[in-house]
Amino acid sequence: MEFNFKGSLRGHNGWVTAIVPVENQGILVTASRDKTILVWKLQQGEQQIAVPVRSLKGHSHFVQDVAVSSDGYFAISGAWDNTLRLWSLTTGQSTKLFVGHKREVTSVAFSPDSRQIASSSRDGTVKIWNTVGECKFTGESHRGWVTKAQFIPNREEPTLISVGWDAGVKIWNESLKTVKHELVGHNGTVNALAVSQDGAYAASGGKDKSALVWDLTAEAPAQILSLDVNDTLNALAFSPNKQFLAAGTESGIRVWKISDGALEATVDLSPKDDATVTAQRLPATVSLAWSADSATLYAGFNDNSIRVWALYNN
């Protein structure tokens, strides 16, 4: 397996904190510490990967996360101004402001049917909202900041998984009212969380420099892989074909094969590919996303760039 550098996307003026390919609409949606969300038009030619076509403005502080509805027409964003905003990707207008968190919003997610929205915050809570901005539930199981919360797909009832500064990985029960399982394995802050597209696996990682993979299909979810990253881990992403797990760190990107935990590739930033990269100026990876066909890996960095690699099987 080999990753070939395709190019860089530059349009943000702050860290690129989240990336969402929306290929049924032919777009890429990205969030940034420049307080904006950018909508990019994906290009078919070899010369350009994507071009920015719309900037969504309304937040007054860093935008930490963005998610897109299943139909590709709406986005939800969470920011350090303690709010969420619902956006029309067709018009670029914010249609609803969600107020309720007491501190910075760290993640947002749509439920699989896009009828509910989850958010996590440095106020130590997970909140569940409806799409008109009403908070239906506030969970306070974590001790300290909650860094990520996501819905688990392919469940009869909406099911949530969350991670935080207490090293906890928690799965909430079907009513989203209490924690059903607490997965133990980390010994430091958990910064990153990913759930496979079919809901079978979750991966978590952070300051203990390890990525743990969990089997969510068992009655009692269990750890099946422990992957040594040797660096603080900021982002995780499962490939849609469920073959690979990518991890973004302070110093690079690593990709493992899920079936056996083998390290398949270390995706290095090279001056020959990108003149802005030097040994003295190596940007940290802060967000990751795969294309729907698992052939392209997008990475957002703290030097305000998005870099893109194509995956080739040798």
Secondary structure by P-SEA (a helix, b strand, c coil): cbbbbcccccccccccccccccccccbbbbbccccbbbbbbbbccccccccccccccccccccccccccccccbbbbbccccbbbbbccccccccccccccccccccccccccccbbbbbccccbbbbbccccccccccccccccccbbbbbcccccbbbbbcccccbbbbbcccccccccccccccccccbbbbcccccbbbbbccccbbbbbbccccbbbbccccccccccccccccccccbbbbbcccbbbbbccccccccccccccccccccccccbbbbbccccccccccbbbbbccccbbbbbbbbcc
